[in-house]
């Protein structure tokens, strides 16, 4: 401020204060906008995590109780199950990308299912052992 006895601010002082207020306001707005964008990303990640857990549980409920006798052709039975899983996917929001038979000592011990959560592009996988896999296979 001037010290010549007339009150008030000069034009330059007013412009500088307006610019400073605009800079602070812009920084605060940018922080809120960035925070809102990250919040949406976090919500999408939480949704994908929930659907992934749900999909794993559904696959385990469907596959884990299967029993294929080792002395018969367990691989052919597992192939049939893989085809059925691909063709009759009933998990909402999930696309089955592929299946793979887990083989140990020449017998089918489980299935690994790869899936994608719609509309994302990331591929998840879940390995599920059959009830007939026994205690010799680690889960």
C-alpha positions in Angstrom: 0.0 0.0 0.0 1.0 3.5 -0.5 1.8 5.7 2.4 0.7 9.1 1.1 -2.4 9.3 3.1 -4.9 8.2 0.5 -6.5 4.9 1.4 -7.0 1.9 -0.8 -4.9 -0.3 -3.1 -3.2 0.6 -6.4 -4.3 -1.0 -9.6 -1.1 -3.2 -9.7 -1.7 -4.4 -6.1 -5.3 -5.4 -7.0 -4.2 -7.3 -10.1 -1.5 -9.1 -8.2 -3.9 -10.2 -5.5 -6.4 -11.4 -8.1 -3.8 -13.4 -9.9 -2.7 -15.0 -6.6 -6.3 -15.9 -5.7 -6.8 -17.4 -9.2 -3.6 -19.5 -8.8 -4.6 -20.8 -5.4 -8.1 -21.5 -6.7 -6.7 -23.3 -9.8 -4.5 -25.5 -7.6 -7.3 -26.5 -5.3 -9.6 -27.2 -8.2 -7.0 -29.4 -9.9 -6.5 -31.3 -6.7 -10.3 -32.0 -6.4 -10.5 -33.0 -10.1 -7.5 -35.3 -9.8 -9.0 -36.8 -6.6 -12.3 -37.5 -8.3 -10.5 -39.2 -11.2 -8.6 -41.4 -8.8 -11.7 -42.2 -6.9 -13.3 -43.6 -10.1 -10.2 -45.7 -10.8 -10.4 -47.1 -7.3 -14.0 -47.9 -7.7 -13.3 -49.8 -10.9 -10.5 -51.7 -9.3 -12.7 -52.6 -6.3 -15.4 -53.8 -8.7 -12.9 -56.0 -10.6 -11.6 -57.4 -7.4 -15.1 -58.3 -6.2 -16.1 -59.9 -9.5 -12.8 -61.8 -9.6 -13.4 -63.2 -6.1 -17.0 -64.1 -7.1 -15.8 -65.8 -10.3 -13.2 -67.8 -8.4 -15.9 -69.0 -5.9 -18.3 -69.9 -8.6 -15.7 -71.9 -10.5 -14.6 -73.7 -7.3 -18.2 -74.5 -6.5 -18.7 -75.9 -10.0 -15.4 -77.8 -10.4 -13.9 -78.7 -7.0 -16.4 -81.5 -6.3 -15.8 -83.3 -9.5 -14.3 -86.8 -9.1 -12.5 -88.5 -12.0 -11.2 -92.0 -11.3 -7.5 -92.2 -12.1 -7.7 -95.6 -13.6 -10.1 -94.4 -16.3 -9.5 -91.7 -18.9 -9.7 -88.7 -16.6 -8.2 -86.3 -19.2 -11.1 -87.0 -21.6 -13.6 -86.3 -18.8 -11.7 -83.1 -17.9 -11.8 -82.0 -21.6 -15.6 -82.4 -21.6 -15.8 -80.3 -18.4 -13.6 -77.6 -20.0 -15.8 -77.5 -23.1 -18.9 -77.2 -20.9 -17.3 -74.4 -18.9 -16.5 -72.4 -22.0 -19.9 -73.0 -23.7 -22.1 -72.6 -20.7 -20.5 -69.7 -18.8 -23.2 -68.4 -16.5 -21.1 -65.9 -14.5 -22.5 -62.4 -15.1 -19.9 -59.9 -16.3 -17.2 -62.5 -17.0 -16.0 -63.9 -20.3 -14.1 -67.2 -20.2 -11.0 -66.8 -22.3 -9.6 -70.3 -22.0 -9.2 -73.5 -20.0 -6.2 -75.7 -19.3 -6.2 -79.2 -17.8 -3.8 -79.6 -14.8 -2.1 -83.0 -15.3 0.0 -84.9 -12.7 1.3 -88.4 -13.2 -0.8 -88.8 -16.4 -4.1 -88.0 -14.7 -6.3 -84.9 -14.7 -6.0 -83.2 -11.3 -7.9 -79.9 -12.0 -8.6 -77.1 -14.4 -7.1 -73.7 -14.8 -9.6 -71.2 -16.1 -8.6 -67.9 -17.6 -11.3 -65.2 -17.7 -11.7 -61.5 -18.4 -14.0 -59.2 -16.5 -16.1 -57.2 -19.0 -15.4 -54.6 -20.3 -11.8 -54.7 -19.1 -8.8 -56.3 -20.9 -6.9 -57.8 -18.0 -6.8 -61.6 -18.0 -7.3 -63.4 -14.6 -6.9 -67.1 -13.9 -8.1 -69.5 -11.3 -6.7 -73.0 -10.8 -9.2 -75.4 -9.2 -8.3 -79.0 -8.3 -10.8 -81.8 -8.4 -12.0 -83.6 -5.3 -10.2 -86.7 -6.7 -6.9 -84.9 -6.8 -6.2 -86.2 -3.3 -3.8 -84.8 -0.6 -0.7 -85.4 -2.7 -1.3 -82.2 -4.7 -0.8 -78.8 -3.0 -3.6 -76.3 -3.5 
